């Protein structure tokens, strides 16, 4: 297994790796075509099924109400993904899988299993309870976990840690909840049309309050546990095969258990739902939110810790590790590039930041002995991507570093110092150093931190 050297080679030294020819079924257009076809067909089928159960008017009302939490949830998961942004196609696939494929599997499997149990036991009420508390959690969480598994297996380079698992799982669950909310809200609206209820006392208002206002995070919360399991497995080495299998399974079982508790809360008495919501769901949501935010900050610290080795080797400037490890500095760098170089420059800076983050994580895994056999060619590939974009990225990151660098404390001296009252101490031409000529004046003697 390739391991990380003490310091990477300098630009122009080690040759890159070569890639073999892929089989026809491994070609991108075959995979994308097959995937798009399957998702399109499942989307059309789920659209027809939901519309059949809710009616056209109920379907439209359901779509209008169910779409409300989607932008907020997507923005939250995209914010988590800012440190090492994944491709948009991964997020698009995840949402489409949750909204189409996973929802179709859930509707068909849940309906079939519930009807079979009702027929076998002659107890429709008990079958519905069993279906909601046992069958639905197993089927739905398994269907959503399939999207995380596919990205984990076929987009391995984009799946490197816990946050990647959280984002993929959360976006998949957001798509699933969107379709499910259409079905529930559309059905509630149809019920109100039959009973003549309207306003706050209607079934639609109650369903909207429970599913959209109180618990829009429910499905993402369940599936994120599966994503965390896959994310921890992604940090394991290729030799830790048992761990790579057991961790996702443990996450999936936890997701099923939490889902079953949530669905079964309505059978725990008049206040069972409120008790489970207040004592379990809200604290679990707060704990997982803290965990993913802490993980995000930890990844930024990893960037600041690992990239200085490449600055020593000449691939990066001394200021870049600090700037790349600060989200505020990254944002300022993109803004600076857009102002002076337009959208292409801003895009190049954003790509530079993403490649540098991937490089830091790769080196971190290599230093811990967790890198795969493709460490050397992957490191070389990332370094070359940075090198090609250095023209646009370096001035922008240097500007951002100057603005965001912490001030260096200077203790006052007990004796008069030349320049302390308006005279330039080192910038006067007599001292041989221009006042603003140093490339990184904000760091001064603190530059050893890089």
Number of C-alpha atoms within 10 A of each C-alpha: 12 13 18 19 11 8 12 21 14 14 13 7 9 12 10 13 12 7 7 5 8 9 7 10 9 10 11 11 11 11 13 11 10 12 14 13 12 14 19 16 14 21 19 12 15 22 17 12 16 23 20 13 15 23 17 13 12 25 23 16 20 28 17 13 17 24 17 14 17 17 10 12 18 18 12 14 20 17 14 19 17 14 23 22 19 18 10 10 9 18 21 14 19 28 26 24 29 31 27 25 24 29 27 25 19 23 17 13 16 21 15 13 17 21 17 14 17 18 12 11 11 12 11 16 10 14 20 19 16 18 23 19 21 18 21 23 25 21 21 26 24 20 22 32 28 18 26 30 18 12 20 22 11 10 13 11 12 17 21 23 21 23 27 26 28 28 29 33 33 32 35 31 33 30 27 28 26 26 23 21 22 24 24 22 29 30 24 22 26 21 17 18 14 8 11 9 14 13 10 10 10 18 21 24 16 16 18 21 14 11 19 22 13 12 16 23 20 20 25 26 24 29 32 30 26 30 32 26 25 32 28 19 25 23 16 19 17 16 10 11 11 10 17 20 13 14 20 24 16 16 23 26 19 19 27 26 18 22 25 20 19 21 19 18 19 16 12 11 10 10 12 15 17 14 14 18 18 12 10 14 21 15 12 16 16 10 11 16 13 12 13 17 14 11 16 20 14 12 21 21 16 18 25 21 17 20 26 23 19 22 19 15 14 14 20 20 18 23 25 27 29 25 28 27 23 21 14 14 24 23 19 20 29 25 19 21 26 18 12 12 16 13 14 12 22 23 18 22 30 20 18 25 26 20 20 25 26 22 23 26 22 22 26 19 20 19 15 11 15 23 23 18 12 12 19 22 16 18 20 20 17 19 21 17 15 24 15 12 17 19 13 21 27 20 16 28 30 20 19 26 26 17 15 15 15 10 10 11 6 6 6 9 8 6 6 9 11 11 12 11 9 7 11 14 13 14 15 13 10 8 11 9 12 13 14 9 9 10 11 16 12 18 19 11 9 10 12 8 13 19
